[in-house]
Amino acid sequence: MPLDHYVTLGRSGLRVSPFALGAMTFGDDPGAAGCGVEESERILATYLDRGGNFIDTANFYTNGHSEKILGDWFAARPGRRQHVVLASKFFGNLYPGDPNGGGAGRASIIAQLHETLRRLRTDYLDVYWLHNWDRHTPVEETLRTLDDLVRAGKIRYIGFSNTPAWLTAQAQTTALLKGWTPLIALQVEYSLLARTVEGELAPLALDQGIALVPWSPLKNGFLSGKYRRGTEVTDSARTAFVGGPSEREYEVIDTVAAVADELGTSSAAVSLAWLRARAGTVVPIIGARRVEHLESNLAGLEVRLSPEHLEALEKVSAPELDYPAPMHGSLRAMLQFAGATVDGEASMVYPPLLQSDVRY
């Protein structure tokens, strides 16, 4: 599947590439694990030339430099902007000391969008993400503001990132009941080394026809293939920040590497192919600091995992989910008392009450 075999992003008419290009690494802001303007532009051009059309950034990335790099590149190439799906995020405060410089209130959303559009040198965004949960702002205020911006033509679709499932469900229900713009996608941490999203958010997305757009699909590069037992990684810009894999993570890394060796591909490609095989619409965000990183990740479009490979990966990476998720997953079989079947699934059937169990 090449990048120009598009998928529909959630319950919408927006068609995007099966991998999004993450621009978090665009820009050499001090303290950021990014790359310079020239390499950023080469990565962007390579992705677009391969048929990619979904680009993700945020106002906070490299202190706004990421958005500016994208804006300058498209401004220098008239006619290309309208053929890509350009997404950015709001929430991060770029103005220390100003309590309204970030967050998800009406005034701050409008101000943040104005600055994002200025840096991107465009008059609209295709997708605008809430980057994080603003505990101090009613979600109705955030949703109504976003709906007003959709109606004004400033943004076209909306999504949430890093928000609790209960809040996301509340927001989606509110939007649908009030006739406001609903969510079409959730940007979440999701990988073979980070699967707790499967407890609440992933089932919610599947039920509501909302796409999942995973960030860090290679878990800080741990699933890239460069991390092996007994070897030292010296070329990773993030190792100094996040450390190395744990023993539990190495168990997953080893299994991924074994599958990759069987298929003659990379661990990164296997990890990304696993995400694409999940239920619903899953569009991973691939990031790169060099063109070679991008090319390695794109190999994930060519990998097809067998049922045996999927089972091995599923088993070794199985997450520990919070209650009540275990009651609805593997524990269900332990709690069954009879063999009734409904819609192809075994049902929980309790034995009849004894007279001694009845209380009046």
N, C-alpha and C positions, 0 to 999 in steps of 0.2 A: 504493500500500500504506500504509494508516494504521498508527498505533502499536499498534492492537489486532488486527492480523493477526500473530499470534504465531508464533515459530519455536521448535523444540525445541533446547535448549542441549546440544549434543554428544550422547553416548550416554547419555541420561537421560530422565526423564519431566518435566523442568522446562521450562516454556514461558515464553518471555520476548518482550518487544517487539523489533522488528528494530533499534532503536537503544536503547542504555542511556543513562541520564542520569548523567553524571559529576559528583560533588559535590566535586571537588578545589577548586573555586572558592568553595565555601560557607564563609564566615567571613572576617573582616577581621584575621586575625593579622598583626602587623607583619612586613613583608618578603614576604608572600604576595600574589600577584596575584589576590585574591579580591574578594568583594562582601559587603555587610552582611547581617544577618539578614533584614530585610524583603525585599530583592531576592532572596535565596536562596529564601525561602518562596514568592515569586511565581513563580520559575522552576520550583520543585518542583510547585506547584499546576497550572501550565500544562501541564507534562509529563504529570501524572497525569490531568488533565481531558481530554487528547487521547487517552487510552487507554494511556499508557505504564505499565509495571509493573516495570522493571528499573533499580534505583538502585545505583550503585557509589560507595563511599567508602573510606577507610583511616584507621587510627588516627593516622597521621602527618600527615594533611591538616589544615592550619591549626592544628597543635598540638592536635588533638582537637576543635577547634571545629566542624568539618564534621559529625562524628558527633553532637555535641550538638544542633546545629540540626535534624538529621533526627529525632533522638529526641524533642525537644520538640514538633516539628510533629505527629508521629504520636500522641504521648501526648495531645495536645489534641483529637484526632479519633478517638475510640474506634471500633474495628472496621475501620479502614483498613489497619493494619499487616499483617494476615494476607492481604491481597489484593495485596501487592507482593512482588517478589523483591529482598530487601535483601542486599547484598554488602559486605563490608569486608575489610581486609587486615591481616596481622601481619608483623612483622620490625623496623620502625622502633623505635628506642630513645627513649622519651620521658623517660628518667631518666638524664641524664648522670652518669657515674661509677659506675653500676651495670652490671657486665658481663652480668648476666642480665636487664636491663631490656628487651632486645630480642632479635632473632635467632629461630632456629627450633628451639631445644631444648624438651624437654617442659615444664619449669617455666616458661619464658618464654612459650610458646604459651598455656598455661592462664592465666597471669597477664594476658597481653595480651587474651585473649578476655573475661576477667572485666571488665576495664575498658571494652572496646568495648561489651559488652552493657549495662553500666551507663550509658554515655553515650548509647547508642541507645535506652535504656529498653525493651528487649525481652529475651525469654528465649531467643532462638535467632537464628541467621543462616541465610539460605538458601544463600549461597555464601561460603566463607572462602578467601581467596587467600594463598598465600605470596608476599609482595611482592618478595622478592629472594632470591638464592641465599646461604645461610649456609654458607660454606666450612668452618666449624669444627664443624658438626653432621652426623652421619651421616644421610643421607636416610631411612634406615629408622626412625630415632627420630622424625623429623618425621611420616612417614606413619603410624606406629603411634599417635602422639598424636592426629593428626587423625581416624583411624578410631575411636579411643576416644571422641572428642567427638561424632562422628556417632552412634555407638551410644548415647551418653548423651542425645541429642536436642538438644545445644547448637548443632550445625551440621548442615546437611543435605547439602551437596555441597562439593567442594573443587576448587581450581584453582591453577595456578602462574602466576607473572608474572616476566618478566625472568630466566629460567633458561636455561642452555645446553641444546641439543637432546639431547646425550648424557646429561645428568643427568635430563632430563625423561623420556627413553625408559627409563632405568634405574628411575626412580621408578614409572612406569606398569607396567612389567613386574613389578617387585617387588610392587606392590599387587595385581595380578591373580593372581600365583602364590600369594600368601599369603592371598588372600581378603579383603584390606583394601579400603577405599573407593578406587576409582580416580579419576583426574582426568577431569573432563568439559569443561574449558575452559582455555585459555591466554590470559592477558592480555599482549599484545605491542605494541611500537611497530610500526605498519604504516600506510603512506600512500603516495601517489604519489611522495613525496619520501623515503620510508624503506621500501625493499622487500627489504632483505637477509634478512628473516625467511623469504623464499621459498627460501633455500638449504637449510635444515635443518628449522626448526620448523614451517613451513607444511606440507611434505610429511609430516612425522611426524603432525601433527594430522589431516590428511586420511586417512592410513592407519589411525589409531586411532579415528576417529570423534569426535575432540575438536574443540570449537568454538574459533574464534579470536575474541577480544574486543579489537580494536585500541584502544590509547590514542593520543592525539595524532593523530587521523586527518586533521587539517588542518595538521599539522607546525607547531606553535606559531603558527598563524594564517596561515602563508605561503600556504595554499591557500584562504583565506577569500574572496579577491577584493579585499581592500584593498591588497594589495601589487602595484604595477604599476611598470614601468620608468619612471624619471624622476620618480616621485612620492615624497613623504616621508610616512611613516605616523607620526602623532602621537598616535593614540588607542589604541595597543596597549600593554597593561601589561607585555608580555613583551619588547618590542623592546630595552629597556635591558639585559635579561639575556642574550638570545640573538643580538642583532644583526640584520642584515637578510639576505635571501636572497643566495646566491652566483650567479654567472653560470650555472652548470649548473642551479641550482634555478629561475632565471628562465626557462630554456628550457621546463621543465615547466609553470611557472605560466602562461606565455604560451599554451601549447597548451590547458591547462585553460580559460583565459579564452575562447579561440576557440570551443571546444566549447560553453561556457556561452552565449556570444552566439548561436550557431546555434540553441540550444534555448530561448532566451529565459528562462534561469534564472541562478543564481549559480554562481560557481566552487566555493563550499562544497558546494552541492548536487551538482554533477558529481563532485567528489572523493569524497563519501560514497557516491554511486551506484556509482562504480567499485569501491569496497570491497565493496559488497553483491553485486556481480556476480562476485566471486572464487569459486573452487571451494570446496565445503564450506559449513559454517555460519560466517558472519562477521557479528558483531554489534558495530558500532562504538560507542565511547563518545563521546557528544557532550557537550561542556562549554560553559558560558555564564556570563558575568558580568552579562548583562542579558537580559531576556525576549526582546528583539529578536534577540539572538544565537541563542537557542534556536529561534525561529520560522524564522530563516534556515536553520539546519541541518536542521530537519524537512522542508524542501523537498526534501531528498535522497531522501525516500521516494516522491516523485512523478516522479522523473526515470528515464527508460528510455534507456540508451545503445545506439546502433546498433552493429552489428559494425564499421563504419568508424570510429566514435568510439572504440570500445574498442581498435582496432588502433593508432590515432594515439596514444592515451594510453599504450598498452603500449610502443610503440616509443620515445617520447621519455623515458620514465621507467625504461627497462630498467636493472636494477641490475648492478653488478659483484659477482659472488658468489665466495666463496672456493672453492678446490679442496676436494672433487671435483665440486662442482655444475656447473661448465662442461662436464665430461665427460658429463653426463647431460642437458644442455639443447641450446643452439644448436650447440655443437661436435659433437654427435653426428652431424649430417649430414656434416660435414667428414671424419669418421673412417670413414665407411662405404666398404666396398670392393665391395659387390655389392648387388643390389636385392631381397634377400629381405625378406619381410614376415611379421611375427608379430603376431596380435591387432590388425591394422590399423596397426601401426607398423613402419617400416623397421628392420631389424636390422643390427647390426655383424657383417659377415662378412669374415674375413681370407682372403687368398689361401693356397693350399696351400704348405706348406714345401717348399723346394727341398732336394735331397740335400745340397747344400753347407751348408745351414743346420743340419743335424742334427749334434749333438755327442754323443759317447759317453763 
